Amino acid sequence: MKQHISFLKVAPAVLLGTAFLAFSSCKKEAALTPSEDNRLYHMPQGNKPVDQQIMQVLNKYRTYILYNFTEPDFIYTPTGPFSRNATATSAGPEHAQEAMDFLNANLFSLYPEEFLQKAMPLKILLAKDLIVPLQNNYPSSDLTPTYPAARDGYNHIVLGWTNRIATLTPAEVDSTRGQLNASLLMVAINRGLIPMPTGFDKVTVYSGVGLTPNTEGVYKTYTQMGATEDLRDHLTSILTNDYATLESTVFIPSRDVNGKFRKKYDLIIDFFKDTYGIDLQEIGNK
């Protein structure tokens, strides 16, 4: 007589074995090069010459330059939005070529290839109407809308003035270049791709900085001030201004009371020169 085995007894074992094989298969597939359909975004987003330039950046650095993006692309972090109430609108393809020309001249061409391979973000979002509410200077905790030219997020940087990038004044070009480059460096530092300049976080005691910003060498003060916000401000200052401007407006006794602006400047400049062969002040001098 043939022996009948209950399906209820066999099914769990079969399912468990199937699940194990599927899991093993997925683990192996994860090590393979993803197919076109499995990429994070379907690229290119259009069929203009600029789209081929964007594809070259993607193939070289695995960085997606997106002129069409969604809100999650902009605000995502593992723990929530990167900035409270921040908003941005996709710029669309109309000014993508001008934005790409600006990126080539004011970002990509300024760094050694080896550094870009290490530090480039996952995404560069080409936006218009970028709004980032920032906290007013201490002791106020109110938020005031700001309209930055560029800003760093969790794994991306946003170029906020894409729709008028071709008509920027010289001063606006300097400001955009400074914010854009500071954003690149801050994403790399926050993601652990490059370290924070050695010793920078030891210069200021941030718990009491709101009362004595010049004494502690900080540009802005916030209720929850820390080294990350401070470093972003110092990088932006260096990358926006030529050295003569810093000498005449920041490194003066009436402002740099304890020499901490100068000390932080030296730490940043020396770190990038010694570690990567990059003179950040040369970027600010342009």
Buried (B, 14 or more C-beta within 10 A) or exposed (E): EEEEEEEEEEEEEEEEEEEEEEEEEEEEEEEEEEEEEEEEEEBBBBEEEBBEBBBEBBEEBEBBBBBBBEEEBBBBEEEEBBBEEBBBBBBBBEBBBBBBBBBEEBBBEBBEEEBBEBBBBBBBBBBBBBBBBBBBEBEEEEBEEEEBBBBBBBBBBBBBBBBEBEEBEEEBBBBBBBBBBBBBBBBBBBBEEBEBBEEBBEBBEBEEBBEBBBBBBBBBBBEEBEBEBBBBBBBBBBBBBBBEBBEEEBBEEEEBBBEBBBBBBEBBBEBBEEEBEBEBBEBBBE
